[in-house]
């Protein structure tokens, strides 16, 4: 019986060790993917120069400002601003819900 308990403990330790190795491998793979994504982003920024994303959202807290009371006017204003500042717009995010 004592041998059986020792064998079960040994298998349990091996199982935990195998799980730890598996987890370490998954973390390593994840870090590899993150590193690759960051490198791709760095290359993209270097190729395109200054890039930006536009986020348009309607808000009642805006005080009724006529310039930004529609998504289309916000998009136009932000695109113009980005161009004036030397940014290339690579993506637009639209939030149609009102706060």
C-alpha positions in Angstrom: 0.0 0.0 0.0 2.9 2.3 0.8 4.4 1.7 -2.6 1.1 2.6 -4.3 0.8 5.9 -2.4 4.4 6.8 -3.3 3.7 5.9 -7.0 0.5 8.1 -6.9 2.5 11.0 -5.5 5.2 10.6 -8.1 2.6 10.5 -10.9 0.9 13.6 -9.4 4.3 15.4 -9.4 4.9 14.4 -13.0 1.4 15.5 -13.9 2.0 18.9 -12.3 5.4 19.2 -14.0 3.8 18.4 -17.4 1.2 21.0 -16.8 3.8 23.5 -15.9 5.8 22.7 -19.0 2.6 22.9 -21.2 1.8 26.3 -19.6 5.3 27.6 -20.1 5.1 26.5 -23.8 1.7 28.3 -24.2 3.2 31.5 -22.7 6.2 31.3 -24.9 3.9 30.9 -28.0 1.8 33.8 -26.8 4.9 36.1 -26.4 6.2 35.0 -29.8 2.8 36.1 -31.3 2.9 39.4 -29.4 6.5 40.1 -30.5 5.6 39.3 -34.1 2.5 41.6 -34.0 4.6 44.5 -32.5 7.2 44.1 -35.2 4.5 44.2 -37.9 3.1 47.3 -36.3 6.6 48.9 -36.1 7.2 48.1 -39.8 3.7 49.5 -40.7 4.4 52.8 -38.9 7.8 53.1 -40.5 6.3 52.5 -44.0 3.3 54.7 -43.6 4.7 57.4 -41.3 2.3 58.9 -38.9 -1.0 57.0 -38.8 -4.1 57.6 -36.8 -7.6 56.1 -36.2 -10.7 58.3 -36.0 -13.3 57.7 -33.3 -16.7 59.4 -33.8 -19.4 59.4 -31.1 -22.5 61.4 -30.4 -22.9 62.8 -26.9 -25.6 64.8 -25.2 -22.9 66.1 -22.8 -21.4 68.1 -25.7 -23.5 71.1 -25.0 -25.3 71.1 -28.3 -22.2 72.2 -30.2 -23.5 72.4 -33.8 -20.1 71.4 -35.3 -20.0 68.0 -33.7 -23.7 67.0 -33.6 -23.5 64.4 -36.3 -21.3 61.5 -37.1 -20.6 62.7 -40.6 -19.5 66.2 -39.5 -17.3 64.7 -36.8 -15.7 62.4 -39.4 -15.1 65.3 -41.7 -13.6 67.5 -38.9 -11.3 64.7 -37.6 -10.2 63.7 -41.1 -9.3 67.3 -41.9 -7.4 67.7 -38.6 -5.5 64.5 -39.1 -4.5 65.6 -42.6 -3.4 69.1 -41.4 -1.2 67.4 -38.7 0.4 65.0 -41.2 -1.4 61.8 -40.1 -2.7 59.2 -42.5 -6.1 57.8 -41.3 -5.9 54.0 -41.4 -9.2 53.2 -39.6 -12.5 54.8 -38.4 -14.5 53.7 -35.5 -18.1 54.9 -35.2 -20.2 54.7 -32.0 -23.8 55.6 -33.0 -25.1 55.2 -29.5 -25.8 58.4 -27.6 -24.5 58.9 -24.1 
